[in-house]
Amino acid sequence: MTENSDPTAGSTTQPDTGASGYPATLELDYQDKLSRVTTIFRLILVIPIAIILGILTSGSESIITTVDQDGQIISTTTNAGAGIAGSLFFVTLLLILFRKKYPKWWFDFYLALSRFATRVIVYVLLLTDKYPSTDEEQNLHLDVPYPDAQTDLKRGMPLVKWFLAIPHYFILFFLFIAAFVVTVIGWFAIVFVGRYPRGLFDFVVGVLRWSWRVQAYAFLLATDKYPPFRLN
């Protein structure tokens, strides 16, 4: 399947500069016109690239069967791996904790995987007509600086970041419910008028930005700076 070249990109959401100067940033170029046809069939069109993303992020599964001396099955156990993202998080946690190191090559991989996953998400949420690329930036600009583990990251923080971020999980749960409702409204708007209302667009992008800050803090472990409670 080829990537859609694109209805013209309009203006870009304003850079996330604010008083906090938070290092993890997410911006998405706003498109003035969106395709009614691809919007209607979006959940079908996304299947091939979603399968690729699923293969990259899903955990492995193994089935262990125990038999007795007569060949009778005693028990069957299914084990599921944590997936590549979970494995990277755990290994990074151990390295920062015991060695104060964060290898650049797997930081780059983790960041590239996050960008790819987010390109798929913004496509599903109807925020863009550009078919998700596995490697090109397209109109999504997601970033976080590579940290110096020796000076920028505290040794014990990875053990508690996931816990400290609990208030964000709670708020994001309701924000994503609201984003789903907004996406349904956006679907009708695109089908009837060919564009995503800018206010609704900014809200959904803000939710994704908030989520990315929390991910960069609690799971990518790229910063010790606590995420702000705001959309932009």
ZILIN-V737104 format. One record per backbone hydrogen bond with DSSP energy under -1.0 kcal/mol. NH is the residue of the N-H (numbers start at 0). CO is the residue of the C=O. If there is no record, write none. Layout:
nh: (NH	NH)
co: (CO	CO)
This chain:
nh: (9	16	24	26	28	29	33	38	39	40	41	43	44	45	46	49	50	51	52	53	54	55	56	57	61	63	65	67	70	73	74	76	78	80	86	87	88	89	90	91	92	93	94	95	96	97	98	99	106	107	108	109	110	111	112	113	114	115	116	117	118	119	120	121	122	123	124	125	126	139	140	142	151	158	159	160	163	164	165	168	169	170	171	172	173	174	175	176	177	178	179	180	181	182	183	184	185	186	187	188	189	190	191	192	193	200	201	202	203	204	205	206	207	208	209	210	211	212	213	214	215	216	217	218	219	221	229)
co: (29	14	142	140	138	10	193	34	35	36	38	40	40	41	43	45	46	47	48	49	50	51	52	53	78	76	74	71	67	65	65	63	61	59	82	83	84	85	86	87	88	89	90	91	92	93	94	94	102	103	104	105	106	107	108	109	110	111	112	113	114	115	116	117	118	119	120	122	121	136	26	24	147	155	156	156	159	160	162	164	165	166	167	168	169	170	171	172	173	174	175	176	177	178	179	180	181	182	183	184	185	186	187	188	189	196	197	198	199	200	201	202	203	204	205	206	207	208	209	210	211	212	213	214	214	215	227)
